[in-house]
Amino acid sequence: MRIRSIGTRLTFWYAGILSVTLLFLGSTAYGLLAYSLSHDIDSALEAVAKVSAGQARAQGSAFFPRDVDELFRHYLGFSPLNPSLELFDTQGRPDLNRPGSPAGKLPLSPKALKDALRGVSTFETIQSPGPYPFRVLTMPVIKGGRVINLVQVGISLENVFKTRRRFLLIMGAVLPLGLLLATVGGWVFARRALKPVDRMTQAARRISGEYLAGRLQETGTGDELDRLAKTLNDMLVRLDDSFRQTRQFSADAAHELQTPLTILKGEIEVALRSPRSPEEYRGVLNSSLEEIDRISSLVEGLLLLARADRGVLRLDLKPLELHELLEEVGAQMRLLAENQAVSLDYGAMEPASIQGDREHFKRLLLNLIDNAIKYTPAGGRVTLSLRCDGKFAHLGISDTGMGLTQDEQKQIFNRFYRVAEARSQSGGGAGLGLSIAQSIAVAHGGRIEVESTPGQGSTFTVSLPADCKTAISASS
Ligand code: ADP
């Protein structure tokens, strides 16, 4: 089964890791406790055995141990259950002569006897008739380099077993309870921490293409979720802008197409209303053709922009001598300039060669020079120039026309944008010329920039990656 909530998944992981940690800590603590208990007992057994062996060495078979309880209390810190102290001879027989001896209580193992005869002490855990085993130390009593007796001390491990069991019981009760509390706490915290995600999901559900004004709630804490909300909100602002531009674009395109179509329809309807002379029909057809030209150039422009947007603008790239092309287009536009009483001159003309599409480039230059002439009053001047600085060619189209404000300069490359004055002008276009020119420049790896002062004129500069050296050698 796949768990779909991150909070629940986190809680499971947390509980799993906590269980393993607690289990590890619990078993380590239990191991340490068990080791420390048996170490204490072995140390006490050794101390008691040493004292007793010393006494037995001094007193021989007349050895009578002091109070065993007292001895253990001294070395262990408390009196153990069923302490035992026994003296054996070297045959392994208990010293039955000792008065009050609980002889035979603990057996002497053959191994302990064998070790003792070699002068070595032996620790053993042996089963007793009771429910708990005994810990036993057998130590040889050595006198004059000879083993004369064996001292055996032992105590019941009942207390050790009980302490260990109590520890296990406490652990068994406390650890699951701690685990449960920590898991519930973890789950509550995970849910609280992820609450903003739920809120964001709900808010995001309400946002759609039709309603992009909604925004996700930002907590202002600066944490990961707050940063995510901020990033998504920024994205929504961009999407909103882009949707608005698209809607505006469609509305503008429809409007621009509708105007010539309405004129076309009106003219044809009027012509059909009553019989006309062939000249009159020719006049109507000529006027209709003009409107159709307007429509087809608009549609062509829109198609070019759509292709450029999708990155599929077809470019027939060939080596292009920019200075030659600029002179050629300049010559074409001279008549138009003269008609407007605007002089058309050349400034610096440095040779430059690019890889470009000739037709598209011609269109770019025509748009810019046409604008310069169109928006320059009679008596003004348009200057074309070309500079090449090694890697880039800079085509300049300057005019002494009406100029543009800062705000207008920011907007003139937007589709269908026209400065109010230009909009009212009869010769003004649809506001697509500069967008198309910019798209062509960008498709060639370049860009168009504008510098302008209202009332004084404008300079449009087209910068493109170019090969200046090749061009210079080709022209020389
Ligand atoms: P249009 O086809 O209407 O000329 P453009 O995209 O070529 O559209 O230009 C957009 C607007 O930029 C124009 O309407 C005009 O107001 C302004 N513009 C363009 N070139 C110039 C210029 N050289 N001087 C002043 N204004 C200009």
Boltz pocket constraint, residues with backbone or C-beta under 6 A from the ligand:
constraints:
  - pocket:
      binder: B
      contacts: [[A, 367], [A, 368], [A, 371], [A, 372], [A, 375], [A, 399], [A, 401], [A, 402], [A, 403], [A, 404], [A, 412], [A, 414], [A, 417], [A, 418], [A, 419], [A, 420], [A, 422], [A, 423], [A, 428], [A, 429], [A, 430], [A, 431], [A, 432], [A, 433], [A, 434], [A, 435], [A, 458]]
      max_distance: 6.0
